[in-house]
């Protein structure tokens, strides 16, 4: 029995090296390079396009947005439907445009987001899980820079009470 902890540790280490253990917030590779760079970690779950009628649907899951990057026309206002398909609360937040909607599991919201004319991207994120890579962007051109917002010139991050560091599980 004395060697049991060492055996368990060895099993966990070998499973981790083999990629068998998922870490919350870890990126899931999409097989390609992201179309734009966003500051911080991003759990990339693909790129989509704004449909005719300037509409797009995004799933807020645990802990990523699917699609993560959405390409559309510069200067267009896009009707974004966000469905929380995850098991925990999420937000859909776009600081630069005053969008901050909270969604419980199973909730759906519709918001309008404008793709900047400047060619920059409109970054969206979950306030509760941004630190784990739950963010994405609407953009008009590959390689575009992200839209800056907040008093410090970067996106601001809000935390919730209870000493949880802003995470809501």
Secondary structure, 3 states (H helix, E strand, C coil): CCCHHHHHHHHHHHHHHCCCCCCCCCCCCCCCCCCCCCCCCCCCCCEEECECCCEEEEEEECCEEECCEEECCCCCEEEEEEEECCCCCEEEEEHHHCEEEEECCCCEEEEEEECCCCCCEEEEECCCCHHHCCEEEEECCCCCCECCCCCCCCCCCCCCCCCCCCCCC
